[in-house]
Amino acid sequence: MSEQATLLRTLKMLMLLNHNFGRSVQELARLCDDINPRTVYRYINTLRDVGFVIEKVSNKYYRVSRHQRGMKLEKLLHFSEEESFLLSRAIHRIEADGHDSFRSKLIDKLYSLYDFKRVARAITRPEDTDNILNLLNAITEKRQVVLKNYHSANSGTILDRLVEPIGFTYHYSSLWAFDTTDRQNKLFRTSRFSAVEVLDTAYQYPGMHKMGETDVFRMAGFQTTAVKLKLSMRAYSLLIEEYPMAEKFARKTSDLAYLLETRVCDMAGIGRFVLSLPGEISIVRPQALKDYVREKVKGHLDFQHASP
């Protein structure tokens, strides 16, 4: 097994052990890719060797010590500032080497265990990091901010926006915030403003704050649409690899086929996935998704015909 696969499985075992009532060796083996029970004991011993206290409950179940659950990862593993910097650099190198799937899975584990501000430094573009950290501080302190030179794709304008920040979507890619001018909750792409000015003014409209939903394809919004797809075994495998949250909405219908039923905020996310696997996915519903895919295919063909 590669070092990357071993690391991912060790982190997965750690997350499974972070359970109030503990888990049996048989359950851990099943949930961790159906590994051998003897391998489970090896992972438990490895975690103990690096400082985790793994308790045995009722002589059958294993779990991370209650004292350690909820502690930050730098407390558990004693990460120094230098080690944190090396972790940040390593994650960026993984991205540069093209292993984005591994990088995303590693980041997801860090989200669950690690300090949010340090995760922000590790996973955001260097030019965006200060903005994200300022927004995290403003959310903690419940202060208004000005998003400087925000590029709006809808209106085609570049304006300063006075908002009350509420929270972030996947990997800090967008900000949920209350727009004080329009008196509406909106989604702002974090790559579209040049700077963040944190004001001394406290939230003025906290009762009107509302964050939308994020679907399994990482698209966000306030309205959702029911979708249903028939998937080949290959499409299903790629789905849960790229979008792990989709697994609980998918079920096996035969040895080689699966059905995905969920709700999405936008056709773009699920549409890109469907388009990436021609012949492997059948759209059952909605018609809007069929229209989206058809329009994208038509646009691609028109472009090809128009090219010299």
Contacts in CASP RR format, 6 or more apart in sequence:
PFRMAT RR
TARGET T0000
AUTHOR 0000-0000-0000
METHOD contacts of the structure
MODEL  1
MSEQATLLRTLKMLMLLNHNFGRSVQELARLCDDINPRTVYRYINTLRDV
GFVIEKVSNKYYRVSRHQRGMKLEKLLHFSEEESFLLSRAIHRIEADGHD
SFRSKLIDKLYSLYDFKRVARAITRPEDTDNILNLLNAITEKRQVVLKNY
HSANSGTILDRLVEPIGFTYHYSSLWAFDTTDRQNKLFRTSRFSAVEVLD
TAYQYPGMHKMGETDVFRMAGFQTTAVKLKLSMRAYSLLIEEYPMAEKFA
RKTSDLAYLLETRVCDMAGIGRFVLSLPGEISIVRPQALKDYVREKVKGH
LDFQHASP
1 9 0 8 1.000
4 99 0 8 1.000
4 102 0 8 1.000
7 106 0 8 1.000
8 102 0 8 1.000
8 105 0 8 1.000
8 106 0 8 1.000
9 32 0 8 1.000
9 33 0 8 1.000
9 35 0 8 1.000
9 43 0 8 1.000
10 43 0 8 1.000
10 46 0 8 1.000
10 47 0 8 1.000
11 106 0 8 1.000
11 109 0 8 1.000
12 32 0 8 1.000
12 33 0 8 1.000
13 28 0 8 1.000
13 32 0 8 1.000
13 40 0 8 1.000
13 43 0 8 1.000
13 44 0 8 1.000
13 47 0 8 1.000
14 47 0 8 1.000
14 52 0 8 1.000
14 64 0 8 1.000
15 109 0 8 1.000
15 112 0 8 1.000
16 23 0 8 1.000
16 28 0 8 1.000
16 31 0 8 1.000
16 32 0 8 1.000
17 23 0 8 1.000
17 28 0 8 1.000
17 44 0 8 1.000
17 47 0 8 1.000
17 54 0 8 1.000
17 62 0 8 1.000
17 63 0 8 1.000
17 64 0 8 1.000
18 63 0 8 1.000
18 64 0 8 1.000
18 69 0 8 1.000
19 63 0 8 1.000
19 64 0 8 1.000
20 63 0 8 1.000
21 57 0 8 1.000
21 61 0 8 1.000
21 63 0 8 1.000
22 57 0 8 1.000
22 61 0 8 1.000
22 62 0 8 1.000
22 63 0 8 1.000
23 31 0 8 1.000
23 61 0 8 1.000
23 62 0 8 1.000
23 63 0 8 1.000
24 60 0 8 1.000
24 61 0 8 1.000
24 62 0 8 1.000
25 37 0 8 1.000
25 40 0 8 1.000
25 41 0 8 1.000
25 62 0 8 1.000
26 37 0 8 1.000
28 40 0 8 1.000
28 62 0 8 1.000
29 35 0 8 1.000
29 36 0 8 1.000
29 37 0 8 1.000
29 39 0 8 1.000
29 40 0 8 1.000
32 40 0 8 1.000
32 43 0 8 1.000
44 54 0 8 1.000
44 62 0 8 1.000
47 54 0 8 1.000
48 54 0 8 1.000
50 77 0 8 1.000
51 76 0 8 1.000
51 77 0 8 1.000
52 64 0 8 1.000
52 65 0 8 1.000
52 68 0 8 1.000
52 76 0 8 1.000
53 64 0 8 1.000
53 65 0 8 1.000
53 67 0 8 1.000
53 68 0 8 1.000
54 62 0 8 1.000
54 63 0 8 1.000
54 64 0 8 1.000
54 65 0 8 1.000
55 62 0 8 1.000
55 63 0 8 1.000
55 64 0 8 1.000
55 65 0 8 1.000
55 66 0 8 1.000
56 62 0 8 1.000
57 63 0 8 1.000
68 76 0 8 1.000
72 113 0 8 1.000
72 114 0 8 1.000
72 115 0 8 1.000
73 79 0 8 1.000
73 110 0 8 1.000
73 113 0 8 1.000
73 114 0 8 1.000
73 115 0 8 1.000
74 84 0 8 1.000
74 114 0 8 1.000
74 115 0 8 1.000
74 118 0 8 1.000
76 113 0 8 1.000
79 87 0 8 1.000
84 118 0 8 1.000
84 121 0 8 1.000
84 122 0 8 1.000
87 122 0 8 1.000
88 118 0 8 1.000
88 121 0 8 1.000
88 122 0 8 1.000
91 103 0 8 1.000
91 106 0 8 1.000
91 107 0 8 1.000
91 122 0 8 1.000
91 123 0 8 1.000
92 122 0 8 1.000
94 102 0 8 1.000
94 103 0 8 1.000
94 106 0 8 1.000
95 103 0 8 1.000
101 241 0 8 1.000
101 242 0 8 1.000
104 171 0 8 1.000
105 244 0 8 1.000
107 119 0 8 1.000
107 122 0 8 1.000
107 123 0 8 1.000
107 171 0 8 1.000
108 244 0 8 1.000
110 119 0 8 1.000
110 122 0 8 1.000
110 123 0 8 1.000
111 119 0 8 1.000
116 136 0 8 1.000
117 133 0 8 1.000
117 136 0 8 1.000
120 129 0 8 1.000
120 132 0 8 1.000
120 133 0 8 1.000
120 136 0 8 1.000
120 172 0 8 1.000
121 129 0 8 1.000
121 133 0 8 1.000
123 171 0 8 1.000
123 172 0 8 1.000
124 132 0 8 1.000
124 171 0 8 1.000
124 172 0 8 1.000
124 190 0 8 1.000
125 191 0 8 1.000
128 172 0 8 1.000
128 190 0 8 1.000
128 191 0 8 1.000
130 195 0 8 1.000
130 196 0 8 1.000
131 190 0 8 1.000
131 193 0 8 1.000
131 195 0 8 1.000
131 196 0 8 1.000
132 168 0 8 1.000
132 172 0 8 1.000
132 190 0 8 1.000
134 145 0 8 1.000
134 196 0 8 1.000
134 198 0 8 1.000
135 145 0 8 1.000
135 165 0 8 1.000
135 167 0 8 1.000
135 168 0 8 1.000
135 175 0 8 1.000
135 190 0 8 1.000
135 196 0 8 1.000
137 198 0 8 1.000
138 144 0 8 1.000
138 145 0 8 1.000
138 165 0 8 1.000
138 196 0 8 1.000
138 198 0 8 1.000
139 165 0 8 1.000
139 166 0 8 1.000
139 167 0 8 1.000
141 198 0 8 1.000
142 202 0 8 1.000
142 203 0 8 1.000
142 206 0 8 1.000
143 198 0 8 1.000
143 199 0 8 1.000
143 200 0 8 1.000
143 201 0 8 1.000
143 202 0 8 1.000
143 203 0 8 1.000
144 162 0 8 1.000
144 163 0 8 1.000
144 164 0 8 1.000
144 180 0 8 1.000
144 199 0 8 1.000
144 201 0 8 1.000
144 202 0 8 1.000
144 203 0 8 1.000
144 204 0 8 1.000
145 162 0 8 1.000
145 163 0 8 1.000
145 164 0 8 1.000
145 165 0 8 1.000
145 177 0 8 1.000
145 196 0 8 1.000
145 197 0 8 1.000
145 198 0 8 1.000
145 199 0 8 1.000
146 160 0 8 1.000
146 161 0 8 1.000
146 162 0 8 1.000
146 163 0 8 1.000
146 196 0 8 1.000
146 197 0 8 1.000
146 199 0 8 1.000
147 160 0 8 1.000
147 161 0 8 1.000
147 163 0 8 1.000
147 175 0 8 1.000
147 177 0 8 1.000
147 188 0 8 1.000
147 193 0 8 1.000
147 196 0 8 1.000
148 160 0 8 1.000
148 193 0 8 1.000
148 194 0 8 1.000
148 195 0 8 1.000
148 196 0 8 1.000
148 197 0 8 1.000
149 158 0 8 1.000
149 159 0 8 1.000
149 160 0 8 1.000
149 193 0 8 1.000
149 194 0 8 1.000
149 195 0 8 1.000
150 158 0 8 1.000
150 159 0 8 1.000
150 160 0 8 1.000
150 161 0 8 1.000
150 188 0 8 1.000
150 192 0 8 1.000
150 193 0 8 1.000
151 157 0 8 1.000
151 158 0 8 1.000
151 192 0 8 1.000
151 193 0 8 1.000
152 158 0 8 1.000
152 159 0 8 1.000
152 192 0 8 1.000
153 189 0 8 1.000
153 192 0 8 1.000
161 179 0 8 1.000
161 181 0 8 1.000
161 188 0 8 1.000
161 193 0 8 1.000
162 179 0 8 1.000
162 180 0 8 1.000
162 181 0 8 1.000
163 177 0 8 1.000
163 178 0 8 1.000
163 179 0 8 1.000
163 180 0 8 1.000
163 186 0 8 1.000
163 188 0 8 1.000
164 177 0 8 1.000
164 178 0 8 1.000
164 180 0 8 1.000
164 203 0 8 1.000
164 204 0 8 1.000
164 205 0 8 1.000
164 206 0 8 1.000
164 209 0 8 1.000
165 175 0 8 1.000
165 176 0 8 1.000
165 177 0 8 1.000
166 175 0 8 1.000
166 176 0 8 1.000
166 177 0 8 1.000
166 178 0 8 1.000
166 185 0 8 1.000
166 209 0 8 1.000
166 210 0 8 1.000
166 211 0 8 1.000
167 175 0 8 1.000
167 176 0 8 1.000
167 177 0 8 1.000
167 211 0 8 1.000
168 174 0 8 1.000
168 175 0 8 1.000
168 176 0 8 1.000
168 190 0 8 1.000
169 175 0 8 1.000
169 176 0 8 1.000
169 187 0 8 1.000
169 214 0 8 1.000
169 218 0 8 1.000
169 220 0 8 1.000
170 214 0 8 1.000
170 218 0 8 1.000
172 190 0 8 1.000
173 189 0 8 1.000
173 190 0 8 1.000
173 191 0 8 1.000
173 218 0 8 1.000
174 187 0 8 1.000
174 188 0 8 1.000
174 189 0 8 1.000
174 190 0 8 1.000
174 220 0 8 1.000
175 187 0 8 1.000
175 188 0 8 1.000
175 189 0 8 1.000
175 190 0 8 1.000
176 185 0 8 1.000
176 186 0 8 1.000
176 187 0 8 1.000
176 211 0 8 1.000
176 212 0 8 1.000
176 220 0 8 1.000
177 185 0 8 1.000
177 186 0 8 1.000
177 188 0 8 1.000
178 184 0 8 1.000
178 185 0 8 1.000
178 186 0 8 1.000
178 205 0 8 1.000
178 208 0 8 1.000
178 209 0 8 1.000
179 185 0 8 1.000
179 186 0 8 1.000
180 204 0 8 1.000
180 205 0 8 1.000
183 205 0 8 1.000
183 208 0 8 1.000
185 208 0 8 1.000
185 209 0 8 1.000
185 210 0 8 1.000
185 211 0 8 1.000
185 212 0 8 1.000
185 222 0 8 1.000
187 220 0 8 1.000
187 221 0 8 1.000
203 209 0 8 1.000
210 222 0 8 1.000
212 220 0 8 1.000
212 221 0 8 1.000
212 222 0 8 1.000
212 265 0 8 1.000
213 220 0 8 1.000
213 221 0 8 1.000
213 222 0 8 1.000
213 224 0 8 1.000
213 265 0 8 1.000
214 220 0 8 1.000
214 221 0 8 1.000
214 265 0 8 1.000
215 224 0 8 1.000
215 262 0 8 1.000
215 263 0 8 1.000
215 264 0 8 1.000
215 265 0 8 1.000
215 266 0 8 1.000
215 269 0 8 1.000
215 270 0 8 1.000
216 243 0 8 1.000
216 245 0 8 1.000
216 246 0 8 1.000
216 249 0 8 1.000
216 262 0 8 1.000
216 264 0 8 1.000
217 243 0 8 1.000
217 246 0 8 1.000
217 264 0 8 1.000
217 269 0 8 1.000
217 270 0 8 1.000
217 272 0 8 1.000
217 273 0 8 1.000
218 243 0 8 1.000
218 269 0 8 1.000
219 264 0 8 1.000
219 265 0 8 1.000
219 266 0 8 1.000
219 268 0 8 1.000
219 269 0 8 1.000
219 270 0 8 1.000
220 265 0 8 1.000
220 266 0 8 1.000
221 265 0 8 1.000
221 266 0 8 1.000
222 265 0 8 1.000
223 265 0 8 1.000
224 263 0 8 1.000
224 264 0 8 1.000
224 265 0 8 1.000
225 263 0 8 1.000
225 264 0 8 1.000
225 265 0 8 1.000
225 267 0 8 1.000
225 286 0 8 1.000
225 288 0 8 1.000
226 261 0 8 1.000
226 262 0 8 1.000
226 263 0 8 1.000
226 285 0 8 1.000
226 286 0 8 1.000
227 260 0 8 1.000
227 261 0 8 1.000
227 262 0 8 1.000
227 263 0 8 1.000
227 264 0 8 1.000
227 270 0 8 1.000
227 283 0 8 1.000
227 285 0 8 1.000
227 286 0 8 1.000
227 289 0 8 1.000
228 259 0 8 1.000
228 260 0 8 1.000
228 261 0 8 1.000
228 283 0 8 1.000
228 284 0 8 1.000
228 285 0 8 1.000
229 259 0 8 1.000
229 260 0 8 1.000
229 270 0 8 1.000
229 274 0 8 1.000
229 281 0 8 1.000
229 282 0 8 1.000
229 283 0 8 1.000
229 284 0 8 1.000
230 253 0 8 1.000
230 257 0 8 1.000
230 258 0 8 1.000
230 259 0 8 1.000
230 281 0 8 1.000
230 282 0 8 1.000
230 284 0 8 1.000
231 239 0 8 1.000
231 250 0 8 1.000
231 257 0 8 1.000
231 258 0 8 1.000
231 259 0 8 1.000
231 260 0 8 1.000
231 280 0 8 1.000
231 281 0 8 1.000
232 256 0 8 1.000
232 257 0 8 1.000
232 258 0 8 1.000
232 277 0 8 1.000
232 279 0 8 1.000
232 280 0 8 1.000
232 281 0 8 1.000
233 255 0 8 1.000
233 256 0 8 1.000
233 257 0 8 1.000
233 258 0 8 1.000
234 277 0 8 1.000
234 280 0 8 1.000
235 258 0 8 1.000
235 277 0 8 1.000
235 280 0 8 1.000
235 281 0 8 1.000
236 250 0 8 1.000
236 258 0 8 1.000
236 260 0 8 1.000
238 277 0 8 1.000
239 246 0 8 1.000
239 247 0 8 1.000
239 250 0 8 1.000
239 260 0 8 1.000
239 273 0 8 1.000
240 246 0 8 1.000
240 247 0 8 1.000
240 250 0 8 1.000
242 273 0 8 1.000
243 273 0 8 1.000
246 260 0 8 1.000
246 262 0 8 1.000
249 260 0 8 1.000
249 261 0 8 1.000
249 262 0 8 1.000
250 258 0 8 1.000
250 259 0 8 1.000
250 260 0 8 1.000
250 261 0 8 1.000
251 258 0 8 1.000
251 259 0 8 1.000
252 258 0 8 1.000
253 259 0 8 1.000
264 270 0 8 1.000
267 288 0 8 1.000
267 289 0 8 1.000
267 292 0 8 1.000
268 292 0 8 1.000
270 289 0 8 1.000
271 289 0 8 1.000
271 292 0 8 1.000
271 293 0 8 1.000
271 296 0 8 1.000
273 281 0 8 1.000
274 281 0 8 1.000
274 283 0 8 1.000
274 289 0 8 1.000
274 293 0 8 1.000
275 293 0 8 1.000
275 296 0 8 1.000
275 297 0 8 1.000
283 289 0 8 1.000
283 290 0 8 1.000
283 293 0 8 1.000
END
